[in-house]
């Protein structure tokens, strides 16, 4: 199966992989002899919290992605849109998928149980992701949808912490709706 997408999407995916795998490698190498890293109870607790955070991240990506797919009209590359989506979760926030996926480094760090990854590397990666979204993604979408996006941006925040929005973002994915 061949997936057609744009260079911009490929660069973002490669950066994600480099950050997650490189951060994990460095953190595990740094923590190998730390007492907390060798504590079984810490790993159990950390892994359970990590699974929960990863579940939230993937639910956000699935819910946002399902809604965002409504912006694909015609034969265009995967993960791209040619119509501005302002329905569903996109009524609450402009970047729901990326907001949820910002949790991925933290979930991965907790799952690995690396104190360095949890306290230093994951937060830095999260800030970097936010920077990429607010600088590059915003600029790209504004260039694509011009005035329509400017009006949308004035009304809808980049992210929203309103309980109703978070509930919708992290809702369990209904498989029947996806098919």
C-alpha positions in Angstrom: 0.0 0.0 0.0 1.4 3.4 -1.0 0.4 6.4 1.0 0.4 9.8 -0.8 1.1 12.8 1.4 3.0 16.1 1.3 6.6 16.7 2.3 5.4 18.8 5.2 3.5 15.9 6.7 6.5 13.6 6.2 8.8 16.0 7.9 6.5 16.3 10.9 6.2 12.5 11.2 10.0 12.1 11.0 10.5 14.8 13.7 7.9 13.0 16.0 9.8 9.7 15.6 13.2 11.3 16.2 11.9 13.1 19.3 10.1 10.1 20.8 12.8 7.5 20.0 15.8 9.8 20.6 14.4 11.1 23.8 13.7 7.6 25.0 17.2 6.4 24.2 18.9 9.3 25.8 16.7 9.2 28.9 17.0 5.5 29.4 20.8 5.8 29.0 20.9 8.6 31.5 18.6 6.8 34.1 20.1 3.3 33.9 21.8 3.5 37.3 19.3 5.8 39.1 17.6 4.2 42.1 14.1 5.4 41.1 14.5 3.9 37.6 15.2 0.5 39.3 12.2 0.8 41.6 9.5 -1.7 40.6 6.6 0.1 42.3 7.6 3.3 40.5 7.5 1.5 37.2 4.2 -0.1 37.8 2.5 3.2 38.8 4.3 5.1 36.0 3.3 2.5 33.4 -0.4 2.6 34.5 -0.5 6.4 34.3 1.4 6.3 31.0 -1.1 3.9 29.5 -3.9 6.2 30.5 -2.2 9.3 29.1 -1.4 7.4 25.8 -5.0 6.4 25.6 -6.1 10.0 25.9 -3.6 11.1 23.2 -4.7 8.4 20.7 -8.4 9.1 21.4 -7.8 12.8 20.7 -6.0 12.0 17.5 -8.8 9.6 16.4 -11.6 12.0 17.2 -9.9 15.0 15.6 -8.8 13.0 12.6 -12.3 11.6 12.0 -13.7 15.1 12.0 -10.8 16.5 10.0 -11.4 13.9 7.3 -14.5 15.8 6.4 -12.2 18.5 5.0 -10.9 16.2 2.2 -12.8 16.7 -1.0 -11.6 14.9 -4.1 -8.3 13.1 -4.6 -5.9 14.9 -2.4 -2.9 13.6 -0.3 -3.6 11.7 2.9 -3.6 13.9 6.1 -4.3 17.0 4.0 -7.5 19.0 3.6 -8.8 21.4 1.0 -11.8 22.6 3.0 -11.7 24.3 6.4 -13.3 22.1 9.0 -15.2 24.0 11.8 -17.6 21.3 12.9 -17.5 18.8 15.8 -14.5 19.2 18.0 -13.2 21.9 15.7 -16.0 24.2 17.1 -14.2 24.1 20.4 -10.5 24.3 19.3 -8.5 24.7 16.2 -5.9 22.0 16.9 -7.6 19.2 18.8 -5.5 16.3 17.2 -2.2 18.1 17.9 -3.3 19.1 21.4 -4.0 15.5 22.2 -0.8 14.3 20.5 1.1 16.8 22.6 0.4 14.3 25.4 2.2 11.5 23.6 5.8 12.3 24.8 4.6 12.4 28.4 2.6 9.1 28.0 5.6 7.4 26.4 8.0 8.7 29.1 5.6 7.5 31.8 5.3 4.1 30.1 9.1 3.7 30.0 9.4 4.9 33.6 12.3 7.1 32.9 12.5 10.0 35.5 14.7 12.1 33.1 12.2 11.6 30.3 9.3 12.4 32.5 10.7 15.5 34.1 13.0 17.0 31.4 12.7 15.6 27.9 9.0 15.0 27.6 8.1 18.6 28.7 10.7 20.0 26.3 9.2 17.9 23.5 5.7 19.0 24.4 6.8 22.7 24.2 8.5 22.0 20.9 5.3 20.4 19.5 3.2 23.4 20.7 5.8 25.8 19.1 5.6 23.8 15.8 1.8 23.9 15.8 1.4 27.5 16.7 4.1 28.7 14.3 4.2 26.4 11.4 0.7 24.8 11.3 -1.1 28.1 11.9 0.9 29.7 9.1 0.3 26.9 6.7 -3.5 26.8 7.4 -3.8 30.6 7.2 -2.1 30.6 3.9 -4.4 27.8 2.6 -7.7 29.3 3.8 -6.9 33.0 4.0 -9.8 35.2 5.2 -12.0 32.2 6.2 -9.3 31.0 8.6 -8.7 34.5 10.0 -12.4 34.8 10.9 -12.4 31.2 12.4 -9.2 32.0 14.4 -10.8 35.1 15.9 -13.7 33.0 17.3 -12.1 29.6 18.1 -9.0 29.2 20.4 -6.1 27.0 19.4 -6.9 24.8 22.4 -9.7 24.8 24.9 -9.7 23.5 28.5 -13.5 23.8 28.8 -14.8 20.5 30.3 -17.3 20.0 27.5 -14.5 20.4 24.9 -12.2 18.0 26.7 -14.9 15.5 27.1 -15.6 15.6 23.4 -11.9 15.4 22.6 -11.1 12.5 24.8 -14.3 10.6 24.3 -14.1 6.9 23.6 -13.8 6.3 19.9 -17.0 4.7 18.5 -15.8 2.1 16.0 -19.3 1.9 14.3 -19.2 5.6 13.5 -15.7 5.3 11.9 -16.8 2.6 9.4 
